[in-house]
Amino acid sequence: MKVFVTGGTGSIGLPVVQNLLSHGYEVLALARSERSVRLLKKAGAVVIDGDLRRPKDWLAQIGEIDVIVHLGLEFSPEDGEIDKGFLSALIESRSGQKPLRFIMTGGCWIYGNTGDHKAQEGEGFDESEAWDWWAQSLELANSALELETIVIHPAMVWSKDGNCFGMLDDIRSGGPVRVHENADHRWTLVNDEDLSDLYRLVLEQGQPGEEYNAAGEEGVCLGDLARELCKNHNHHSWLDVVAIADTVREQGEWAEGFGLDQQMSSEKARRELGWKPKSCDISSFFSSRHE
């Protein structure tokens, strides 16, 4: 099976590319920089030189494919226009052909604040302006006869190299450890390797029109997460609660997600697809053995 991946060198994309290749899939991946080309070639993917901003320049190069895994995202104010342009060009290029399986990436943040409730697929999305463009992209993809769209909503993604949204960097620099908005807020988390397994399972078993949440830890208190990080790295520090308004001013509207109080259920993916994430509790996150 031939799979085309956008965003193939991102925090989600590269593990997905590596996972698919390790399971015998032929992977083509979009690259617009020399760094991306090097990473993808090292992984063993076929590189398609191009930019999501100009899809008509390269769409003809991908040839006959079976699946698209769409992970390209810049976290910039232009995301909506870039995504709309890519989807429109893709749909146009597929006119008259057999519908193409299209795996689209959403995210936990589009559910908004959930509090004590665990968000589940099909419940609808928060109407935050920061993510309104994504809802429009989903509507466009779902309405296209040329695409068989399936959606994955990843929790906040962490990796064995220490990615924890700045917390581990704070520890390495001597602290304090920054916590966004409220230390009692909860985040829903997923390991990148566990998440890559789910993308492959959705590719193999997912049904068009379905959505799947991806969370290893379905809701962990930020204060507990920060303290666990400090304990596992022998760091005696303190928490610095940062107002989310300051984070948004520094990083852009998309960063308001860091201030949400969320929980998210991934029971559907576990039940229907047999997804078995290995990192499912706070004690397994970010320990020194991952260094």
PyMOL commands that set and color helices and strands:
alter all, ss='L'
color gray80, all
select helices_A, chain A and resi 13-22+34-43+55-57+59-62+79-93+108-111+129-143+167-172+192-205+222-232+244-251+253-259+267-273+282-284+288-290
alter helices_A, ss='H'
color red, helices_A
select strands_A, chain A and resi 2-6+26-31+46-49+67-70+100-105+147-154+156-158+177-180+186-191+211-214+217-221+239-242
alter strands_A, ss='S'
color yellow, strands_A
deselect
rebuild
show_as cartoon
